[in-house]
Amino acid sequence: MKALYTLEEFSTAFGIGKTKIYALLKSGELSARKIGRRTVIPAEAAQRWAESLPGYRPTVGGQADR
């Protein structure tokens, strides 16, 4: 596992766009660090964010629980 992700690497690895990444950073749901002018996301922060996502719940009969 990488120690740090650039925003581009995080976007590719987790399948989300940069706009969403910036929104996550602004809301505090994801933390980042600066190295010079570059913004990087520590692998631990990426892992915490991924683990905070809701679990997948398969539906029965093609309908979601309401």
Biopython code that builds the backbone (N, CA, C, O; Angstrom):
import numpy as np
from Bio.PDB.StructureBuilder import StructureBuilder

atoms = [
    (1, "MET", "N", (0.845, -1.183, 0.000)),
    (1, "MET", "CA", (0.000, 0.000, 0.000)),
    (1, "MET", "C", (0.886, 1.241, 0.000)),
    (1, "MET", "O", (1.939, 1.275, 0.636)),
    (2, "LYS", "N", (0.435, 2.251, -0.725)),
    (2, "LYS", "CA", (1.176, 3.503, -0.778)),
    (2, "LYS", "C", (1.100, 4.226, 0.563)),
    (2, "LYS", "O", (0.142, 4.051, 1.317)),
    (3, "ALA", "N", (2.102, 5.028, 0.853)),
    (3, "ALA", "CA", (2.076, 5.831, 2.078)),
    (3, "ALA", "C", (1.259, 7.100, 1.868)),
    (3, "ALA", "O", (0.576, 7.563, 2.782)),
    (4, "LEU", "N", (1.331, 7.664, 0.658)),
    (4, "LEU", "CA", (0.622, 8.903, 0.329)),
    (4, "LEU", "C", (0.010, 8.794, -1.061)),
    (4, "LEU", "O", (0.601, 8.202, -1.964)),
    (5, "TYR", "N", (-1.162, 9.363, -1.223)),
    (5, "TYR", "CA", (-1.811, 9.442, -2.530)),
    (5, "TYR", "C", (-1.859, 10.900, -2.970)),
    (5, "TYR", "O", (-2.221, 11.773, -2.181)),
    (6, "THR", "N", (-1.497, 11.172, -4.223)),
    (6, "THR", "CA", (-1.807, 12.482, -4.777)),
    (6, "THR", "C", (-3.316, 12.495, -5.018)),
    (6, "THR", "O", (-3.959, 11.446, -4.972)),
    (7, "LEU", "N", (-3.876, 13.660, -5.271)),
    (7, "LEU", "CA", (-5.314, 13.719, -5.529)),
    (7, "LEU", "C", (-5.676, 12.897, -6.766)),
    (7, "LEU", "O", (-6.714, 12.237, -6.791)),
    (8, "GLU", "N", (-4.834, 12.935, -7.779)),
    (8, "GLU", "CA", (-5.068, 12.153, -8.998)),
    (8, "GLU", "C", (-5.041, 10.657, -8.697)),
    (8, "GLU", "O", (-5.899, 9.913, -9.172)),
    (9, "GLU", "N", (-4.071, 10.216, -7.920)),
    (9, "GLU", "CA", (-3.979, 8.796, -7.554)),
    (9, "GLU", "C", (-5.175, 8.356, -6.711)),
    (9, "GLU", "O", (-5.716, 7.269, -6.913)),
    (10, "PHE", "N", (-5.585, 9.202, -5.768)),
    (10, "PHE", "CA", (-6.739, 8.884, -4.929)),
    (10, "PHE", "C", (-7.995, 8.789, -5.787)),
    (10, "PHE", "O", (-8.810, 7.884, -5.610)),
    (11, "SER", "N", (-8.144, 9.724, -6.709)),
    (11, "SER", "CA", (-9.286, 9.729, -7.615)),
    (11, "SER", "C", (-9.358, 8.433, -8.414)),
    (11, "SER", "O", (-10.429, 7.838, -8.540)),
    (12, "THR", "N", (-8.244, 8.002, -8.944)),
    (12, "THR", "CA", (-8.192, 6.764, -9.723)),
    (12, "THR", "C", (-8.418, 5.546, -8.841)),
    (12, "THR", "O", (-9.182, 4.651, -9.204)),
    (13, "ALA", "N", (-7.769, 5.502, -7.695)),
    (13, "ALA", "CA", (-7.853, 4.333, -6.812)),
    (13, "ALA", "C", (-9.256, 4.119, -6.262)),
    (13, "ALA", "O", (-9.693, 2.979, -6.110)),
    (14, "PHE", "N", (-9.971, 5.210, -5.959)),
    (14, "PHE", "CA", (-11.275, 5.086, -5.315)),
    (14, "PHE", "C", (-12.445, 5.407, -6.238)),
    (14, "PHE", "O", (-13.603, 5.328, -5.829)),
    (15, "GLY", "N", (-12.143, 5.770, -7.480)),
    (15, "GLY", "CA", (-13.191, 5.981, -8.473)),
    (15, "GLY", "C", (-14.082, 7.188, -8.230)),
    (15, "GLY", "O", (-15.269, 7.161, -8.553)),
    (16, "ILE", "N", (-13.515, 8.243, -7.664)),
    (16, "ILE", "CA", (-14.293, 9.469, -7.459)),
    (16, "ILE", "C", (-13.540, 10.639, -8.083)),
    (16, "ILE", "O", (-12.320, 10.590, -8.244)),
    (17, "GLY", "N", (-14.271, 11.683, -8.429)),
    (17, "GLY", "CA", (-13.673, 12.839, -9.081)),
    (17, "GLY", "C", (-13.021, 13.802, -8.104)),
    (17, "GLY", "O", (-13.226, 13.731, -6.892)),
    (18, "LYS", "N", (-12.231, 14.701, -8.668)),
    (18, "LYS", "CA", (-11.526, 15.678, -7.832)),
    (18, "LYS", "C", (-12.486, 16.621, -7.117)),
    (18, "LYS", "O", (-12.214, 17.043, -5.993)),
    (19, "THR", "N", (-13.602, 16.957, -7.752)),
    (19, "THR", "CA", (-14.581, 17.827, -7.097)),
    (19, "THR", "C", (-15.097, 17.175, -5.826)),
    (19, "THR", "O", (-15.231, 17.838, -4.798)),
    (20, "LYS", "N", (-15.387, 15.882, -5.886)),
    (20, "LYS", "CA", (-15.857, 15.140, -4.710)),
    (20, "LYS", "C", (-14.756, 15.081, -3.656)),
    (20, "LYS", "O", (-15.037, 15.205, -2.464)),
    (21, "ILE", "N", (-13.509, 14.894, -4.078)),
    (21, "ILE", "CA", (-12.390, 14.853, -3.131)),
    (21, "ILE", "C", (-12.292, 16.186, -2.392)),
    (21, "ILE", "O", (-12.154, 16.210, -1.169)),
    (22, "TYR", "N", (-12.363, 17.288, -3.129)),
    (22, "TYR", "CA", (-12.291, 18.600, -2.480)),
    (22, "TYR", "C", (-13.457, 18.801, -1.516)),
    (22, "TYR", "O", (-13.284, 19.408, -0.459)),
    (23, "ALA", "N", (-14.641, 18.301, -1.866)),
    (23, "ALA", "CA", (-15.798, 18.406, -0.966)),
    (23, "ALA", "C", (-15.564, 17.591, 0.301)),
    (23, "ALA", "O", (-15.907, 18.041, 1.394)),
    (24, "LEU", "N", (-14.985, 16.399, 0.170)),
    (24, "LEU", "CA", (-14.678, 15.563, 1.335)),
    (24, "LEU", "C", (-13.644, 16.240, 2.230)),
    (24, "LEU", "O", (-13.751, 16.190, 3.456)),
    (25, "LEU", "N", (-12.649, 16.870, 1.620)),
    (25, "LEU", "CA", (-11.627, 17.582, 2.390)),
    (25, "LEU", "C", (-12.243, 18.772, 3.126)),
    (25, "LEU", "O", (-11.952, 19.000, 4.300)),
    (26, "LYS", "N", (-13.091, 19.524, 2.433)),
    (26, "LYS", "CA", (-13.717, 20.700, 3.038)),
    (26, "LYS", "C", (-14.620, 20.317, 4.206)),
    (26, "LYS", "O", (-14.673, 21.024, 5.213)),
    (27, "SER", "N", (-15.329, 19.196, 4.070)),
    (27, "SER", "CA", (-16.258, 18.764, 5.124)),
    (27, "SER", "C", (-15.547, 18.100, 6.299)),
    (27, "SER", "O", (-16.142, 17.904, 7.358)),
    (28, "GLY", "N", (-14.272, 17.754, 6.110)),
    (28, "GLY", "CA", (-13.531, 17.083, 7.174)),
    (28, "GLY", "C", (-13.679, 15.571, 7.162)),
    (28, "GLY", "O", (-13.137, 14.891, 8.032)),
    (29, "GLU", "N", (-14.410, 15.034, 6.183)),
    (29, "GLU", "CA", (-14.577, 13.581, 6.086)),
    (29, "GLU", "C", (-13.289, 12.886, 5.653)),
    (29, "GLU", "O", (-13.109, 11.692, 5.891)),
    (30, "LEU", "N", (-12.402, 13.638, 5.021)),
    (30, "LEU", "CA", (-11.129, 13.124, 4.534)),
    (30, "LEU", "C", (-10.071, 14.149, 4.893)),
    (30, "LEU", "O", (-10.293, 15.351, 4.753)),
    (31, "SER", "N", (-8.918, 13.680, 5.356)),
    (31, "SER", "CA", (-7.855, 14.621, 5.713)),
    (31, "SER", "C", (-6.700, 14.501, 4.731)),
    (31, "SER", "O", (-6.476, 13.452, 4.127)),
    (32, "ALA", "N", (-5.974, 15.601, 4.589)),
    (32, "ALA", "CA", (-4.850, 15.657, 3.656)),
    (32, "ALA", "C", (-3.718, 16.455, 4.281)),
    (32, "ALA", "O", (-3.886, 17.095, 5.319)),
    (33, "ARG", "N", (-2.585, 16.408, 3.641)),
    (33, "ARG", "CA", (-1.403, 17.150, 4.067)),
    (33, "ARG", "C", (-0.846, 17.889, 2.857)),
    (33, "ARG", "O", (-1.157, 17.554, 1.714)),
    (34, "LYS", "N", (-0.028, 18.889, 3.119)),
    (34, "LYS", "CA", (0.633, 19.619, 2.048)),
    (34, "LYS", "C", (2.117, 19.288, 2.067)),
    (34, "LYS", "O", (2.748, 19.262, 3.124)),
    (35, "ILE", "N", (2.659, 19.040, 0.901)),
    (35, "ILE", "CA", (4.102, 18.904, 0.717)),
    (35, "ILE", "C", (4.453, 19.952, -0.331)),
    (35, "ILE", "O", (4.240, 19.757, -1.528)),
    (36, "GLY", "N", (4.989, 21.051, 0.141)),
    (36, "GLY", "CA", (5.185, 22.183, -0.759)),
    (36, "GLY", "C", (3.825, 22.662, -1.224)),
    (36, "GLY", "O", (2.976, 23.019, -0.407)),
    (37, "ARG", "N", (3.614, 22.672, -2.528)),
    (37, "ARG", "CA", (2.325, 23.083, -3.080)),
    (37, "ARG", "C", (1.405, 21.902, -3.343)),
    (37, "ARG", "O", (0.233, 22.087, -3.669)),
    (38, "ARG", "N", (1.923, 20.702, -3.205)),
    (38, "ARG", "CA", (1.124, 19.505, -3.497)),
    (38, "ARG", "C", (0.271, 19.102, -2.308)),
    (38, "ARG", "O", (0.714, 19.154, -1.160)),
    (39, "THR", "N", (-0.947, 18.703, -2.597)),
    (39, "THR", "CA", (-1.837, 18.148, -1.582)),
    (39, "THR", "C", (-1.774, 16.637, -1.706)),
    (39, "THR", "O", (-1.947, 16.088, -2.794)),
    (40, "VAL", "N", (-1.526, 15.968, -0.591)),
    (40, "VAL", "CA", (-1.465, 14.505, -0.586)),
    (40, "VAL", "C", (-2.368, 13.964, 0.515)),
    (40, "VAL", "O", (-2.606, 14.616, 1.532)),
    (41, "ILE", "N", (-2.856, 12.771, 0.283)),
    (41, "ILE", "CA", (-3.736, 12.114, 1.249)),
    (41, "ILE", "C", (-2.988, 10.925, 1.828)),
    (41, "ILE", "O", (-2.625, 10.009, 1.090)),
    (42, "PRO", "N", (-2.749, 10.920, 3.142)),
    (42, "PRO", "CA", (-2.079, 9.770, 3.755)),
    (42, "PRO", "C", (-2.919, 8.500, 3.575)),
    (42, "PRO", "O", (-4.149, 8.547, 3.614)),
    (43, "ALA", "N", (-2.247, 7.381, 3.381)),
    (43, "ALA", "CA", (-2.943, 6.106, 3.187)),
    (43, "ALA", "C", (-3.866, 5.795, 4.357)),
    (43, "ALA", "O", (-4.944, 5.233, 4.160)),
    (44, "GLU", "N", (-3.458, 6.152, 5.572)),
    (44, "GLU", "CA", (-4.297, 5.890, 6.748)),
    (44, "GLU", "C", (-5.609, 6.668, 6.659)),
    (44, "GLU", "O", (-6.665, 6.152, 7.023)),
    (45, "ALA", "N", (-5.539, 7.913, 6.174)),
    (45, "ALA", "CA", (-6.751, 8.723, 6.017)),
    (45, "ALA", "C", (-7.648, 8.132, 4.938)),
    (45, "ALA", "O", (-8.871, 8.114, 5.079)),
    (46, "ALA", "N", (-7.038, 7.651, 3.865)),
    (46, "ALA", "CA", (-7.808, 7.017, 2.791)),
    (46, "ALA", "C", (-8.513, 5.767, 3.312)),
    (46, "ALA", "O", (-9.679, 5.529, 2.998)),
    (47, "GLN", "N", (-7.805, 4.976, 4.102)),
    (47, "GLN", "CA", (-8.382, 3.753, 4.666)),
    (47, "GLN", "C", (-9.532, 4.070, 5.619)),
    (47, "GLN", "O", (-10.576, 3.420, 5.569)),
    (48, "ARG", "N", (-9.346, 5.065, 6.485)),
    (48, "ARG", "CA", (-10.417, 5.464, 7.412)),
    (48, "ARG", "C", (-11.658, 5.912, 6.646)),
    (48, "ARG", "O", (-12.780, 5.547, 6.996)),
    (49, "TRP", "N", (-11.442, 6.711, 5.591)),
    (49, "TRP", "CA", (-12.568, 7.183, 4.790)),
    (49, "TRP", "C", (-13.294, 6.002, 4.146)),
    (49, "TRP", "O", (-14.522, 5.930, 4.189)),
    (50, "ALA", "N", (-12.542, 5.081, 3.552)),
    (50, "ALA", "CA", (-13.154, 3.922, 2.893)),
    (50, "ALA", "C", (-13.945, 3.081, 3.892)),
    (50, "ALA", "O", (-15.027, 2.588, 3.570)),
    (51, "GLU", "N", (-13.416, 2.917, 5.091)),
    (51, "GLU", "CA", (-14.102, 2.122, 6.114)),
    (51, "GLU", "C", (-15.344, 2.828, 6.660)),
    (51, "GLU", "O", (-16.222, 2.179, 7.228)),
    (52, "SER", "N", (-15.426, 4.144, 6.494)),
    (52, "SER", "CA", (-16.590, 4.886, 6.981)),
    (52, "SER", "C", (-17.772, 4.829, 6.013)),
    (52, "SER", "O", (-18.881, 5.236, 6.359)),
    (53, "LEU", "N", (-17.534, 4.326, 4.811)),
    (53, "LEU", "CA", (-18.612, 4.242, 3.823)),
    (53, "LEU", "C", (-19.628, 3.196, 4.246)),
    (53, "LEU", "O", (-19.272, 2.213, 4.896)),
    (54, "PRO", "N", (-20.891, 3.397, 3.885)),
    (54, "PRO", "CA", (-21.907, 2.407, 4.259)),
    (54, "PRO", "C", (-21.641, 1.075, 3.578)),
    (54, "PRO", "O", (-21.127, 1.022, 2.461)),
    (55, "GLY", "N", (-21.998, 0.006, 4.265)),
    (55, "GLY", "CA", (-21.817, -1.329, 3.716)),
    (55, "GLY", "C", (-22.807, -1.611, 2.599)),
    (55, "GLY", "O", (-23.879, -1.010, 2.538)),
    (56, "TYR", "N", (-22.446, -2.510, 1.736)),
    (56, "TYR", "CA", (-23.315, -2.923, 0.636)),
    (56, "TYR", "C", (-24.354, -3.888, 1.158)),
    (56, "TYR", "O", (-24.029, -4.862, 1.837)),
    (57, "ARG", "N", (-25.600, -3.615, 0.839)),
    (57, "ARG", "CA", (-26.690, -4.505, 1.235)),
    (57, "ARG", "C", (-27.428, -4.935, -0.018)),
    (57, "ARG", "O", (-28.166, -4.139, -0.599)),
    (58, "PRO", "N", (-27.247, -6.171, -0.445)),
    (58, "PRO", "CA", (-27.938, -6.620, -1.655)),
    (58, "PRO", "C", (-29.448, -6.610, -1.443)),
    (58, "PRO", "O", (-29.941, -6.843, -0.340)),
    (59, "THR", "N", (-30.153, -6.339, -2.510)),
    (59, "THR", "CA", (-31.610, -6.323, -2.430)),
    (59, "THR", "C", (-32.164, -7.668, -2.866)),
    (59, "THR", "O", (-31.527, -8.397, -3.627)),
    (60, "VAL", "N", (-33.338, -7.987, -2.385)),
    (60, "VAL", "CA", (-34.015, -9.226, -2.749)),
    (60, "VAL", "C", (-35.146, -8.862, -3.693)),
    (60, "VAL", "O", (-35.944, -7.972, -3.397)),
    (61, "GLY", "N", (-35.218, -9.538, -4.819)),
    (61, "GLY", "CA", (-36.293, -9.273, -5.759)),
    (61, "GLY", "C", (-36.149, -7.973, -6.523)),
    (61, "GLY", "O", (-37.106, -7.514, -7.146)),
    (62, "GLY", "N", (-34.964, -7.370, -6.486)),
    (62, "GLY", "CA", (-34.712, -6.165, -7.258)),
    (62, "GLY", "C", (-35.240, -4.881, -6.654)),
    (62, "GLY", "O", (-35.194, -3.840, -7.308)),
    (63, "GLN", "N", (-35.742, -4.917, -5.426)),
    (63, "GLN", "CA", (-36.244, -3.698, -4.799)),
    (63, "GLN", "C", (-35.437, -3.380, -3.545)),
    (63, "GLN", "O", (-35.130, -4.260, -2.741)),
    (64, "ALA", "N", (-35.111, -2.127, -3.404)),
    (64, "ALA", "CA", (-34.360, -1.690, -2.222)),
    (64, "ALA", "C", (-35.283, -1.647, -1.008)),
    (64, "ALA", "O", (-36.486, -1.413, -1.133)),
    (65, "ASP", "N", (-34.702, -1.876, 0.165)),
    (65, "ASP", "CA", (-35.464, -1.738, 1.409)),
    (65, "ASP", "C", (-35.870, -0.284, 1.581)),
    (65, "ASP", "O", (-35.098, 0.624, 1.273)),
    (66, "ARG", "N", (-37.061, -0.069, 2.063)),
    (66, "ARG", "CA", (-37.530, 1.313, 2.259)),
    (66, "ARG", "C", (-37.874, 1.543, 3.678)),
    (66, "ARG", "O", (-38.287, 2.644, 4.043)),
]
sb = StructureBuilder()
sb.init_structure("model")
sb.init_model(0)
sb.init_chain("A")
sb.init_seg("    ")
for serial, (resi, resn, name, xyz) in enumerate(atoms, 1):
    if name == "N":
        sb.init_residue(resn, " ", resi, " ")
    sb.init_atom(name, np.array(xyz, "f"), 0.0, 1.0, " ", f" {name:<3s}", serial, name[0])
structure = sb.get_structure()
